[in-house]
């Protein structure tokens, strides 16, 4: 049974916007357990993006090489974190130590051999009204076998849905998916309690009930990559990349339980 605390129910001061590392502390409490991919090797070819070769040398380290946006890097060794989000579906994040202020997140299916990738980058300078962390998205496939099923791609399926997400006994957030480009969030419990905003977002469908959800905040330099399982599991697995309160880049894992609150349907004119 999910534990719920009565801590962190005081409203955060309206004029004190929390830094990324403050709200991210403990947000991985209910994350699914990490998976050990030691000995596994695979190559993933992304349409319009790189082909990435991965060799998982132990439970925390991957040797990799890639072309395209990563051309010139040669072969690198970096940490990784993997989660089996469903039977045959693996979520892998590379919080690069070899490339400053970047992360590569990959989701792939060992059954359909479909894949998707998200490249998150903290830009050098903040520009007013523009998220400082940018993201690029690719659909792809695991090389070396028959690919089946629908190709991952942008989805409107979450528009109008309203969910709450519990990440720890004292982390509770609400999301309202407003359009194909924006979502609204508010903190119900945690150091951000009472804070909320409308930020840029991207949703892709990976498989039935399985959605990639990413946001890029305006107020602080942080972005996320989540995989929502809105089927029977009602679990989410994610990561953050952003600048902490000291102005340094930081990677954080996250995850938790999803509680759907309902949905609305627009009768005529639809959101963008």
C-alpha positions in Angstrom: 0.0 0.0 0.0 1.3 3.5 -0.9 2.4 5.4 2.1 1.0 9.0 2.5 2.5 11.6 4.8 1.0 14.7 6.4 4.3 16.5 5.9 4.8 19.4 3.5 1.3 20.8 3.6 2.3 24.4 4.3 2.0 26.6 1.3 5.3 27.6 -0.3 5.8 31.4 -0.3 4.4 32.9 -3.5 7.6 34.9 -4.1 10.0 32.1 -3.5 10.1 29.8 -6.6 11.8 26.6 -5.7 14.9 25.4 -7.5 14.9 22.1 -9.3 17.0 20.2 -6.7 14.7 21.3 -3.9 11.5 19.9 -5.5 13.3 16.8 -7.0 14.7 15.6 -3.6 12.9 12.3 -2.9 10.8 12.4 -6.1 12.1 8.9 -7.0 10.8 7.2 -3.8 8.0 5.3 -5.6 10.0 4.7 -8.8 10.1 1.2 -10.2 13.3 -0.7 -9.4 16.3 -0.3 -11.6 17.1 -3.1 -14.0 20.6 -4.7 -14.5 21.3 -4.9 -18.3 24.8 -6.3 -17.9 26.0 -8.1 -21.0 23.3 -6.8 -23.3 24.2 -5.2 -26.6 21.9 -3.5 -29.1 21.9 -0.9 -31.8 19.0 1.4 -32.4 18.5 3.3 -35.6 16.4 6.5 -35.2 14.6 8.0 -38.2 16.1 11.4 -38.9 18.4 11.0 -36.0 21.5 8.9 -34.9 22.1 5.2 -34.9 23.2 4.4 -31.3 25.2 1.3 -30.3 25.0 0.3 -26.7 27.1 -2.2 -24.7 26.0 -2.5 -21.1 29.2 -3.5 -19.3 27.7 -3.7 -15.8 24.7 -2.7 -13.7 25.5 1.0 -13.9 27.8 1.5 -16.9 27.3 1.5 -20.7 29.8 1.9 -23.5 28.2 3.6 -26.5 28.9 5.1 -29.9 26.6 7.0 -32.3 26.6 9.1 -35.4 24.4 12.1 -36.4 24.0 14.6 -33.6 26.7 12.7 -31.6 29.2 12.4 -34.4 32.7 13.2 -33.4 32.2 11.8 -29.9 33.8 8.5 -30.8 33.1 5.7 -28.3 32.2 6.9 -24.7 31.5 5.3 -21.4 28.7 6.7 -19.2 26.4 5.8 -16.4 22.9 4.5 -17.2 19.7 3.7 -15.4 17.2 1.2 -16.8 13.7 0.2 -15.7 11.5 -2.6 -17.0 8.3 -0.6 -17.2 6.3 -3.5 -18.7 7.1 -7.0 -20.0 9.4 -6.4 -22.9 9.5 -2.6 -22.6 12.7 -1.0 -21.3 13.3 2.6 -20.3 16.9 3.6 -20.4 18.4 6.9 -19.4 22.0 8.0 -20.1 22.8 11.0 -17.8 25.9 11.8 -19.7 29.1 12.5 -17.9 31.0 12.5 -21.2 28.9 15.3 -22.6 28.2 18.3 -20.4 24.6 19.3 -19.7 23.0 16.6 -21.9 21.0 13.3 -21.5 19.8 10.7 -23.8 16.7 8.7 -22.9 15.6 5.6 -24.9 12.5 3.4 -24.7 12.5 0.2 -26.6 10.5 -3.0 -26.9 12.1 -6.4 -27.1 8.8 -7.7 -28.6 8.0 -5.2 -31.4 11.5 -3.9 -31.7 10.1 -0.3 -31.8 12.0 2.4 -30.1 12.0 6.1 -29.3 14.7 8.5 -28.2 14.8 11.9 -26.5 17.9 14.1 -26.5 17.7 16.7 -23.7 20.2 19.6 -23.7 20.6 22.6 -21.3 21.3 25.6 -23.5 24.2 27.9 -22.5 22.1 31.0 -21.8 18.6 31.7 -20.6 16.3 33.5 -23.0 13.2 35.2 -21.7 10.0 33.2 -22.3 11.9 30.3 -23.8 12.7 27.1 -21.9 16.4 26.8 -21.4 16.3 23.0 -21.7 15.5 21.8 -25.2 14.5 18.4 -26.4 14.6 16.5 -29.7 12.5 13.4 -30.4 13.1 10.4 -32.7 11.2 7.3 -33.5 13.4 4.3 -34.2 13.8 0.5 -34.2 16.2 -2.0 -32.7 18.5 -3.2 -35.5 18.7 -6.9 -36.4 15.1 -8.2 -36.5 11.6 -7.9 -37.7 9.8 -4.7 -36.5 6.1 -5.0 -35.8 3.4 -2.8 -34.4 2.7 0.9 -34.8 5.6 3.4 -35.0 5.8 5.7 -32.0 4.8 9.3 -32.8 3.0 12.4 -31.5 -0.3 11.8 -29.9 -3.4 13.8 -28.8 -4.7 11.1 -26.6 -4.0 12.9 -23.3 -5.7 16.2 -24.2 -8.4 16.9 -21.7 -7.2 14.3 -19.2 -6.6 15.3 -15.6 -4.4 13.1 -13.3 -2.6 13.3 -10.0 0.8 11.8 -9.5 2.2 10.6 -6.2 6.0 10.3 -6.2 6.6 9.9 -2.5 4.7 10.2 0.8 5.2 14.0 0.5 5.2 14.6 -3.3 1.8 15.0 -4.9 1.2 16.9 -8.2 -1.7 17.4 -10.5 -1.5 17.6 -14.3 -4.1 18.8 -16.8 -3.2 18.1 -20.4 -4.4 21.2 -22.2 -3.3 20.8 -25.9 -0.7 19.2 -28.1 1.9 21.8 -26.9 1.0 22.7 -23.3 0.0 21.2 -19.9 -0.9 22.7 -16.5 0.6 21.5 -13.3 0.1 22.4 -9.6 1.8 21.0 -6.5 -0.7 19.6 -4.0 1.9 18.4 -1.5 5.6 19.2 -1.3 8.0 22.1 -1.1 6.2 23.7 -4.1 2.7 23.4 -2.5 0.5 26.1 -4.0 2.9 26.7 -6.9 1.8 25.9 -10.5 2.3 27.0 -14.1 1.5 26.2 -17.7 4.6 24.8 -19.5 5.5 23.4 -22.9 4.9 19.7 -23.3 5.2 16.8 -25.8 3.3 13.6 -25.8 4.1 10.5 -27.9 2.3 7.2 -28.0 4.7 4.2 -27.7 2.2 1.4 -27.3 -1.4 0.8 -26.1 -1.8 2.8 -22.9 1.9 3.7 -22.9 2.8 7.4 -23.4 6.0 9.4 -23.5 5.3 12.7 -21.7 7.9 15.5 -21.6 7.8 19.0 -20.3 10.1 22.0 -20.5 9.6 24.7 -17.9 9.8 28.4 -18.4 10.6 29.7 -14.9 13.5 27.5 -14.2 16.0 25.5 -16.3 14.5 22.0 -16.1 12.9 19.4 -18.4 11.6 15.9 -17.9 11.2 12.6 -19.8 8.4 10.4 -18.4 6.8 7.2 -19.6 3.3 7.0 -18.3 1.7 3.5 -18.2 -2.0 4.4 -18.3 -3.1 0.8 -18.7 -3.6 -1.5 -15.7 -0.4 -0.5 -14.0 -1.0 3.2 -13.6 2.7 3.8 -12.9 5.1 6.4 -14.3 8.9 6.3 -14.7 10.9 9.4 -15.5 14.0 11.6 -15.2 14.8 15.3 -14.9 17.7 17.3 -16.4 18.2 20.9 -15.2 20.2 23.4 -13.3 20.1 23.2 -9.6 20.2 26.1 -7.1 23.9 26.4 -7.5 23.6 26.8 -11.3 25.2 23.3 -11.9 23.7 20.7 -14.2 21.9 17.8 -12.4 20.3 14.6 -13.4 17.6 13.0 -11.2 15.4 9.9 -11.5 11.7 10.0 -10.7 8.7 7.8 -10.7 5.4 7.1 -9.0 1.7 6.2 -9.0 -0.9 7.7 -11.3 -4.5 8.4 -10.2 -6.8 9.5 -13.0 -9.3 12.2 -11.9 -11.3 12.4 -15.2 -11.3 13.9 -18.6 -13.2 16.5 -20.7 -14.2 16.2 -24.3 -14.4 19.3 -26.5 -17.7 19.5 -28.4 -16.6 21.3 -31.5 -13.4 23.3 -31.9 -10.4 21.3 -30.6 -7.2 22.6 -28.9 -4.2 22.8 -31.1 
